[in-house]
Amino acid sequence: MLKNLDREIARMERKLRFLKYKIVLTVVLPVFIVILAVKVIRTYINVRMRQIAEKHEAVQPEEKE
């Protein structure tokens, strides 16, 4: 009887562990990926804007005094 109880507890702990893994994989990981993607896109946009601004400054004619 005690062996059965130990087995049942071990089985329930295993189920709980797998449930935690499922929650992490289905909720936490996708949210992390979305946040990371947003940061990467923002950085890319900032770099592109800087490059465009540098090209624009190089093309402008010098002011006459």
VEXGUPA-406162 format. One record per atom (N, C-alpha, C, O): x negated, y negated, z; atom name. Coordinates in pm, 1 decimal. Example, Ala and Ser with C-alpha at 12.3 -4.5 7.8 and 13.67 -1.06 7.14 Angstrom:
! VEXGUPA-406162
<rec c1="-1319.0" c2="569.0" c3="780.0" atome="N"/>
<rec c1="-1230.0" c2="450.0" c3="780.0" atome="CA"/>
<rec c1="-1320.0" c2="330.0" c3="780.0" atome="C"/>
<rec c1="-1423.6" c2="331.9" c3="846.5" atome="O"/>
<rec c1="-1285.0" c2="225.0" c3="708.0" atome="N"/>
<rec c1="-1367.0" c2="106.0" c3="714.0" atome="CA"/>
<rec c1="-1290.0" c2="-3.0" c3="787.0" atome="C"/>
<rec c1="-1340.9" c2="-113.8" c3="803.9" atome="O"/>
This chain:
! VEXGUPA-406162
<rec c1="-82.6" c2="118.9" c3="0.0" atome="N"/>
<rec c1="0.0" c2="0.0" c3="0.0" atome="CA"/>
<rec c1="-87.8" c2="-126.4" c3="0.0" atome="C"/>
<rec c1="-59.7" c2="-222.2" c3="-71.9" atome="O"/>
<rec c1="-192.7" c2="-125.2" c3="80.2" atome="N"/>
<rec c1="-281.4" c2="-241.3" c3="86.8" atome="CA"/>
<rec c1="-356.5" c2="-259.0" c3="-45.3" atome="C"/>
<rec c1="-383.0" c2="-371.4" c3="-87.9" atome="O"/>
<rec c1="-390.4" c2="-147.5" c3="-109.4" atome="N"/>
<rec c1="-457.8" c2="-152.5" c3="-238.2" atome="CA"/>
<rec c1="-366.7" c2="-216.4" c3="-343.5" atome="C"/>
<rec c1="-410.7" c2="-295.9" c3="-426.6" atome="O"/>
<rec c1="-240.2" c2="-179.6" c3="-337.6" atome="N"/>
<rec c1="-142.2" c2="-236.6" c3="-430.4" atome="CA"/>
<rec c1="-129.6" c2="-387.0" c3="-410.9" atome="C"/>
<rec c1="-120.6" c2="-462.2" c3="-508.0" atome="O"/>
<rec c1="-129.1" c2="-430.3" c3="-287.2" atome="N"/>
<rec c1="-117.6" c2="-572.2" c3="-255.4" atome="CA"/>
<rec c1="-240.1" c2="-648.4" c3="-305.6" atome="C"/>
<rec c1="-227.0" c2="-757.7" c3="-360.7" atome="O"/>
<rec c1="-358.5" c2="-591.2" c3="-286.9" atome="N"/>
<rec c1="-481.1" c2="-654.3" c3="-336.7" atome="CA"/>
<rec c1="-478.9" c2="-666.2" c3="-488.3" atome="C"/>
<rec c1="-519.1" c2="-768.1" c3="-544.3" atome="O"/>
<rec c1="-431.4" c2="-560.8" c3="-554.0" atome="N"/>
<rec c1="-421.2" c2="-564.4" c3="-699.8" atome="CA"/>
<rec c1="-323.6" c2="-672.6" c3="-745.7" atome="C"/>
<rec c1="-349.9" c2="-745.0" c3="-841.7" atome="O"/>
<rec c1="-212.8" c2="-682.0" c3="-676.9" atome="N"/>
<rec c1="-111.2" c2="-781.4" c3="-711.2" atome="CA"/>
<rec c1="-165.4" c2="-923.4" c3="-691.9" atome="C"/>
<rec c1="-142.3" c2="-1010.9" c3="-775.4" atome="O"/>
<rec c1="-236.5" c2="-945.4" c3="-583.0" atome="N"/>
<rec c1="-296.5" c2="-1076.7" c3="-557.3" atome="CA"/>
<rec c1="-399.2" c2="-1109.3" c3="-665.7" atome="C"/>
<rec c1="-402.5" c2="-1221.7" c3="-715.7" atome="O"/>
<rec c1="-482.4" c2="-1012.8" c3="-702.2" atome="N"/>
<rec c1="-582.7" c2="-1034.0" c3="-806.5" atome="CA"/>
<rec c1="-514.4" c2="-1064.5" c3="-939.3" atome="C"/>
<rec c1="-560.2" c2="-1150.9" c3="-1014.1" atome="O"/>
<rec c1="-405.7" c2="-994.5" c3="-969.1" atome="N"/>
<rec c1="-332.7" c2="-1018.1" c3="-1093.6" atome="CA"/>
<rec c1="-272.5" c2="-1158.1" c3="-1095.5" atome="C"/>
<rec c1="-276.9" c2="-1226.5" c3="-1197.7" atome="O"/>
<rec c1="-216.6" c2="-1200.5" c3="-983.5" atome="N"/>
<rec c1="-157.4" c2="-1333.6" c3="-975.3" atome="CA"/>
<rec c1="-263.3" c2="-1442.8" c3="-986.6" atome="C"/>
<rec c1="-240.1" c2="-1546.0" c3="-1049.7" atome="O"/>
<rec c1="-379.5" c2="-1420.3" c3="-925.5" atome="N"/>
<rec c1="-487.9" c2="-1517.0" c3="-936.0" atome="CA"/>
<rec c1="-536.1" c2="-1529.2" c3="-1081.1" atome="C"/>
<rec c1="-565.5" c2="-1638.6" c3="-1129.1" atome="O"/>
<rec c1="-543.4" c2="-1415.0" c3="-1149.3" atome="N"/>
<rec c1="-583.7" c2="-1414.8" c3="-1289.5" atome="CA"/>
<rec c1="-482.2" c2="-1491.0" c3="-1374.8" atome="C"/>
<rec c1="-519.6" c2="-1568.0" c3="-1463.3" atome="O"/>
<rec c1="-353.6" c2="-1468.9" c3="-1347.5" atome="N"/>
<rec c1="-248.6" c2="-1540.9" c3="-1420.1" atome="CA"/>
<rec c1="-259.1" c2="-1691.5" c3="-1396.9" atome="C"/>
<rec c1="-244.1" c2="-1770.6" c3="-1489.9" atome="O"/>
<rec c1="-285.0" c2="-1730.1" c3="-1272.2" atome="N"/>
<rec c1="-298.5" c2="-1871.2" c3="-1238.1" atome="CA"/>
<rec c1="-418.9" c2="-1932.6" c3="-1309.8" atome="C"/>
<rec c1="-411.5" c2="-2045.1" c3="-1359.2" atome="O"/>
<rec c1="-528.7" c2="-1859.1" c3="-1315.2" atome="N"/>
<rec c1="-648.7" c2="-1907.4" c3="-1383.6" atome="CA"/>
<rec c1="-620.0" c2="-1928.6" c3="-1532.0" atome="C"/>
<rec c1="-658.3" c2="-2030.9" c3="-1588.7" atome="O"/>
<rec c1="-553.2" c2="-1832.7" c3="-1594.9" atome="N"/>
<rec c1="-519.1" c2="-1847.3" c3="-1736.2" atome="CA"/>
<rec c1="-422.2" c2="-1962.6" c3="-1758.8" atome="C"/>
<rec c1="-430.1" c2="-2031.4" c3="-1860.5" atome="O"/>
<rec c1="-331.2" c2="-1983.9" c3="-1665.0" atome="N"/>
<rec c1="-239.4" c2="-2096.7" c3="-1675.3" atome="CA"/>
<rec c1="-315.5" c2="-2229.0" c3="-1670.6" atome="C"/>
<rec c1="-284.6" c2="-2321.6" c3="-1745.5" atome="O"/>
<rec c1="-414.3" c2="-2237.5" c3="-1583.1" atome="N"/>
<rec c1="-497.1" c2="-2358.2" c3="-1575.7" atome="CA"/>
<rec c1="-571.6" c2="-2380.0" c3="-1706.9" atome="C"/>
<rec c1="-579.2" c2="-2492.7" c3="-1755.9" atome="O"/>
<rec c1="-626.7" c2="-2272.9" c3="-1764.2" atome="N"/>
<rec c1="-696.2" c2="-2283.9" c3="-1892.0" atome="CA"/>
<rec c1="-601.5" c2="-2332.5" c3="-2001.3" atome="C"/>
<rec c1="-638.5" c2="-2416.9" c3="-2083.0" atome="O"/>
<rec c1="-479.8" c2="-2279.6" c3="-2002.7" atome="N"/>
<rec c1="-382.3" c2="-2321.0" c3="-2103.5" atome="CA"/>
<rec c1="-347.4" c2="-2468.2" c3="-2088.4" atome="C"/>
<rec c1="-335.7" c2="-2539.7" c3="-2187.9" atome="O"/>
<rec c1="-330.6" c2="-2513.6" c3="-1966.1" atome="N"/>
<rec c1="-299.0" c2="-2654.8" c3="-1942.6" atome="CA"/>
<rec c1="-413.2" c2="-2742.9" c3="-1990.9" atome="C"/>
<rec c1="-390.8" c2="-2845.2" c3="-2055.8" atome="O"/>
<rec c1="-534.3" c2="-2702.9" c3="-1959.2" atome="N"/>
<rec c1="-650.5" c2="-2782.1" c3="-2002.3" atome="CA"/>
<rec c1="-658.2" c2="-2785.3" c3="-2154.7" atome="C"/>
<rec c1="-682.6" c2="-2890.9" c3="-2213.1" atome="O"/>
<rec c1="-638.0" c2="-2671.8" c3="-2219.0" atome="N"/>
<rec c1="-651.1" c2="-2665.6" c3="-2364.3" atome="CA"/>
<rec c1="-536.8" c2="-2733.6" c3="-2438.4" atome="C"/>
<rec c1="-556.2" c2="-2783.0" c3="-2549.5" atome="O"/>
<rec c1="-418.8" c2="-2736.8" c3="-2379.1" atome="N"/>
<rec c1="-304.1" c2="-2793.2" c3="-2449.8" atome="CA"/>
<rec c1="-274.0" c2="-2937.5" c3="-2412.2" atome="C"/>
<rec c1="-206.9" c2="-3006.9" c3="-2488.6" atome="O"/>
<rec c1="-320.8" c2="-2985.0" c3="-2298.0" atome="N"/>
<rec c1="-289.0" c2="-3120.5" c3="-2254.1" atome="CA"/>
<rec c1="-415.1" c2="-3205.6" c3="-2242.5" atome="C"/>
<rec c1="-425.8" c2="-3309.1" c3="-2308.1" atome="O"/>
<rec c1="-507.0" c2="-3164.7" c3="-2162.8" atome="N"/>
<rec c1="-624.0" c2="-3247.0" c3="-2131.7" atome="CA"/>
<rec c1="-716.6" c2="-3260.4" c3="-2252.9" atome="C"/>
<rec c1="-759.0" c2="-3371.2" c3="-2285.5" atome="O"/>
<rec c1="-747.8" c2="-3152.0" c3="-2318.6" atome="N"/>
<rec c1="-841.4" c2="-3155.8" c3="-2430.8" atome="CA"/>
<rec c1="-789.5" c2="-3240.3" c3="-2547.9" atome="C"/>
<rec c1="-864.9" c2="-3322.0" c3="-2600.7" atome="O"/>
<rec c1="-663.8" c2="-3223.8" c3="-2590.2" atome="N"/>
<rec c1="-615.2" c2="-3311.0" c3="-2698.4" atome="CA"/>
<rec c1="-615.4" c2="-3459.1" c3="-2661.4" atome="C"/>
<rec c1="-646.5" c2="-3543.2" c3="-2745.7" atome="O"/>
<rec c1="-581.5" c2="-3492.0" c3="-2537.8" atome="N"/>
<rec c1="-584.5" c2="-3632.3" c3="-2494.9" atome="CA"/>
<rec c1="-727.8" c2="-3684.8" c3="-2501.7" atome="C"/>
<rec c1="-751.0" c2="-3796.4" c3="-2548.3" atome="O"/>
<rec c1="-822.1" c2="-3606.1" c3="-2456.3" atome="N"/>
<rec c1="-963.2" c2="-3643.8" c3="-2461.8" atome="CA"/>
<rec c1="-1007.5" c2="-3665.3" c3="-2606.6" atome="C"/>
<rec c1="-1079.0" c2="-3761.2" c3="-2636.1" atome="O"/>
<rec c1="-965.7" c2="-3577.2" c3="-2696.2" atome="N"/>
<rec c1="-1003.6" c2="-3588.9" c3="-2836.5" atome="CA"/>
<rec c1="-944.6" c2="-3716.1" c3="-2897.6" atome="C"/>
<rec c1="-1012.5" c2="-3784.3" c3="-2974.3" atome="O"/>
<rec c1="-821.0" c2="-3748.6" c3="-2865.2" atome="N"/>
<rec c1="-757.3" c2="-3869.8" c3="-2918.6" atome="CA"/>
<rec c1="-830.5" c2="-3993.5" c3="-2867.1" atome="C"/>
<rec c1="-859.3" c2="-4084.7" c3="-2944.6" atome="O"/>
<rec c1="-860.7" c2="-3997.8" c3="-2738.5" atome="N"/>
<rec c1="-932.1" c2="-4113.4" c3="-2682.1" atome="CA"/>
<rec c1="-1069.1" c2="-4128.9" c3="-2747.2" atome="C"/>
<rec c1="-1110.4" c2="-4239.8" c3="-2780.9" atome="O"/>
<rec c1="-1138.2" c2="-4018.6" c3="-2764.4" atome="N"/>
<rec c1="-1269.7" c2="-4022.6" c3="-2828.3" atome="CA"/>
<rec c1="-1259.5" c2="-4070.2" c3="-2973.1" atome="C"/>
<rec c1="-1342.6" c2="-4148.9" c3="-3018.6" atome="O"/>
<rec c1="-1158.6" c2="-4023.3" c3="-3045.0" atome="N"/>
<rec c1="-1139.2" c2="-4065.4" c3="-3183.7" atome="CA"/>
<rec c1="-1111.5" c2="-4215.3" c3="-3191.8" atome="C"/>
<rec c1="-1163.4" c2="-4283.0" c3="-3280.5" atome="O"/>
<rec c1="-1031.2" c2="-4267.1" c3="-3101.2" atome="N"/>
<rec c1="-1001.6" c2="-4410.3" c3="-3100.2" atome="CA"/>
<rec c1="-1129.2" c2="-4490.5" c3="-3077.0" atome="C"/>
<rec c1="-1152.1" c2="-4591.6" c3="-3143.3" atome="O"/>
<rec c1="-1211.5" c2="-4446.0" c3="-2983.9" atome="N"/>
<rec c1="-1337.2" c2="-4517.9" c3="-2957.9" atome="CA"/>
<rec c1="-1429.7" c2="-4513.6" c3="-3079.1" atome="C"/>
<rec c1="-1494.6" c2="-4613.0" c3="-3111.6" atome="O"/>
<rec c1="-1435.7" c2="-4399.1" c3="-3145.4" atome="N"/>
<rec c1="-1521.0" c2="-4386.4" c3="-3263.4" atome="CA"/>
<rec c1="-1471.4" c2="-4478.3" c3="-3374.4" atome="C"/>
<rec c1="-1551.3" c2="-4544.8" c3="-3440.3" atome="O"/>
<rec c1="-1340.8" c2="-4482.5" c3="-3395.4" atome="N"/>
<rec c1="-1283.6" c2="-4568.7" c3="-3499.5" atome="CA"/>
<rec c1="-1309.8" c2="-4715.6" c3="-3468.1" atome="C"/>
<rec c1="-1344.6" c2="-4792.8" c3="-3557.5" atome="O"/>
<rec c1="-1293.3" c2="-4754.8" c3="-3341.8" atome="N"/>
<rec c1="-1320.6" c2="-4894.4" c3="-3303.9" atome="CA"/>
<rec c1="-1466.4" c2="-4931.0" c3="-3329.3" atome="C"/>
<rec c1="-1495.8" c2="-5038.7" c3="-3381.1" atome="O"/>
<rec c1="-1557.0" c2="-4841.4" c3="-3293.0" atome="N"/>
<rec c1="-1699.3" c2="-4866.4" c3="-3314.6" atome="CA"/>
<rec c1="-1727.8" c2="-4877.9" c3="-3463.7" atome="C"/>
<rec c1="-1801.4" c2="-4967.0" c3="-3506.0" atome="O"/>
<rec c1="-1670.5" c2="-4789.4" c3="-3542.9" atome="N"/>
<rec c1="-1690.4" c2="-4793.4" c3="-3688.0" atome="CA"/>
<rec c1="-1639.7" c2="-4926.1" c3="-3746.1" atome="C"/>
<rec c1="-1706.4" c2="-4987.5" c3="-3829.3" atome="O"/>
<rec c1="-1523.1" c2="-4968.8" c3="-3702.1" atome="N"/>
<rec c1="-1467.1" c2="-5095.1" c3="-3751.3" atome="CA"/>
<rec c1="-1557.5" c2="-5212.1" c3="-3712.6" atome="C"/>
<rec c1="-1580.8" c2="-5301.7" c3="-3793.7" atome="O"/>
<rec c1="-1608.4" c2="-5212.0" c3="-3589.3" atome="N"/>
<rec c1="-1699.0" c2="-5320.4" c3="-3546.5" atome="CA"/>
<rec c1="-1825.7" c2="-5323.4" c3="-3630.9" atome="C"/>
<rec c1="-1872.8" c2="-5430.9" c3="-3668.2" atome="O"/>
<rec c1="-1880.8" c2="-5207.6" c3="-3661.0" atome="N"/>
<rec c1="-2002.0" c2="-5200.6" c3="-3742.3" atome="CA"/>
<rec c1="-1972.9" c2="-5250.9" c3="-3883.1" atome="C"/>
<rec c1="-2050.4" c2="-5329.1" c3="-3938.1" atome="O"/>
<rec c1="-1862.3" c2="-5206.9" c3="-3941.5" atome="N"/>
<rec c1="-1826.2" c2="-5251.2" c3="-4076.4" atome="CA"/>
<rec c1="-1802.4" c2="-5402.5" c3="-4080.6" atome="C"/>
<rec c1="-1845.0" c2="-5469.5" c3="-4174.6" atome="O"/>
<rec c1="-1735.2" c2="-5455.4" c3="-3979.9" atome="N"/>
<rec c1="-1710.4" c2="-5599.7" c3="-3975.6" atome="CA"/>
<rec c1="-1841.8" c2="-5675.7" c3="-3965.7" atome="C"/>
<rec c1="-1858.6" c2="-5779.8" c3="-4029.3" atome="O"/>
<rec c1="-1934.3" c2="-5624.5" c3="-3886.9" atome="N"/>
<rec c1="-2065.4" c2="-5689.3" c3="-3873.9" atome="CA"/>
<rec c1="-2138.4" c2="-5688.1" c3="-4008.2" atome="C"/>
<rec c1="-2198.9" c2="-5787.7" c3="-4047.8" atome="O"/>
<rec c1="-2132.3" c2="-5574.2" c3="-4077.8" atome="N"/>
<rec c1="-2197.6" c2="-5566.1" c3="-4208.7" atome="CA"/>
<rec c1="-2135.2" c2="-5663.6" c3="-4308.4" atome="C"/>
<rec c1="-2206.4" c2="-5728.8" c3="-4384.8" atome="O"/>
<rec c1="-2003.7" c2="-5673.4" c3="-4307.7" atome="N"/>
<rec c1="-1935.5" c2="-5766.0" c3="-4397.5" atome="CA"/>
<rec c1="-1972.9" c2="-5910.1" c3="-4364.7" atome="C"/>
<rec c1="-1995.3" c2="-5990.7" c3="-4455.1" atome="O"/>
<rec c1="-1979.8" c2="-5942.9" c3="-4235.3" atome="N"/>
<rec c1="-2016.0" c2="-6078.8" c3="-4194.0" atome="CA"/>
<rec c1="-2159.3" c2="-6110.8" c3="-4235.6" atome="C"/>
<rec c1="-2186.4" c2="-6222.8" c3="-4278.7" atome="O"/>
<rec c1="-2251.0" c2="-6016.1" c3="-4223.9" atome="N"/>
<rec c1="-2389.5" c2="-6039.1" c3="-4263.9" atome="CA"/>
<rec c1="-2398.8" c2="-6063.2" c3="-4414.5" atome="C"/>
<rec c1="-2473.2" c2="-6150.7" c3="-4458.8" atome="O"/>
<rec c1="-2324.3" c2="-5986.7" c3="-4492.6" atome="N"/>
<rec c1="-2324.5" c2="-6006.4" c3="-4638.0" atome="CA"/>
<rec c1="-2265.1" c2="-6142.8" c3="-4672.3" atome="C"/>
<rec c1="-2314.7" c2="-6211.8" c3="-4761.3" atome="O"/>
<rec c1="-2161.1" c2="-6180.7" c3="-4603.1" atome="N"/>
<rec c1="-2094.7" c2="-6309.0" c3="-4629.0" atome="CA"/>
<rec c1="-2188.9" c2="-6425.3" c3="-4597.1" atome="C"/>
<rec c1="-2192.2" c2="-6524.4" c3="-4670.1" atome="O"/>
<rec c1="-2264.2" c2="-6413.5" c3="-4489.6" atome="N"/>
<rec c1="-2359.3" c2="-6518.9" c3="-4453.4" atome="CA"/>
<rec c1="-2471.1" c2="-6529.0" c3="-4555.5" atome="C"/>
<rec c1="-2518.8" c2="-6638.8" c3="-4584.2" atome="O"/>
<rec c1="-2513.6" c2="-6416.7" c3="-4610.4" atome="N"/>
<rec c1="-2622.1" c2="-6416.7" c3="-4708.4" atome="CA"/>
<rec c1="-2575.1" c2="-6475.8" c3="-4841.0" atome="C"/>
<rec c1="-2657.0" c2="-6530.7" c3="-4914.6" atome="O"/>
<rec c1="-2448.2" c2="-6466.7" c3="-4873.8" atome="N"/>
<rec c1="-2396.1" c2="-6513.6" c3="-5001.7" atome="CA"/>
<rec c1="-2366.0" c2="-6663.1" c3="-4998.3" atome="C"/>
<rec c1="-2369.8" c2="-6728.2" c3="-5102.7" atome="O"/>
<rec c1="-2336.5" c2="-6718.6" c3="-4882.4" atome="N"/>
<rec c1="-2298.9" c2="-6860.3" c3="-4873.1" atome="CA"/>
<rec c1="-2415.6" c2="-6949.2" c3="-4918.4" atome="C"/>
<rec c1="-2531.1" c2="-6925.5" c3="-4883.2" atome="O"/>
<rec c1="-2382.5" c2="-7050.9" c3="-4996.6" atome="N"/>
<rec c1="-2489.0" c2="-7144.5" c3="-5038.5" atome="CA"/>
<rec c1="-2531.2" c2="-7231.1" c3="-4919.5" atome="C"/>
<rec c1="-2454.4" c2="-7253.2" c3="-4825.8" atome="O"/>
<rec c1="-2654.2" c2="-7278.9" c3="-4926.3" atome="N"/>
<rec c1="-2703.7" c2="-7364.3" c3="-4819.6" atome="CA"/>
<rec c1="-2637.8" c2="-7500.5" c3="-4827.1" atome="C"/>
<rec c1="-2604.6" c2="-7548.7" c3="-4935.4" atome="O"/>
<rec c1="-2619.2" c2="-7562.0" c3="-4712.0" atome="N"/>
<rec c1="-2556.1" c2="-7694.2" c3="-4708.8" atome="CA"/>
<rec c1="-2655.1" c2="-7800.3" c3="-4754.7" atome="C"/>
<rec c1="-2774.2" c2="-7792.8" c3="-4724.3" atome="O"/>
<rec c1="-2604.7" c2="-7899.8" c3="-4828.6" atome="N"/>
<rec c1="-2689.9" c2="-8009.9" c3="-4873.8" atome="CA"/>
<rec c1="-2694.4" c2="-8116.8" c3="-4766.0" atome="C"/>
<rec c1="-2594.1" c2="-8147.5" c3="-4701.5" atome="O"/>
<rec c1="-2810.7" c2="-8171.3" c3="-4748.7" atome="N"/>
<rec c1="-2826.7" c2="-8276.3" c3="-4646.8" atome="CA"/>
<rec c1="-2818.5" c2="-8413.7" c3="-4706.4" atome="C"/>
<rec c1="-2830.0" c2="-8513.0" c3="-4634.6" atome="O"/>
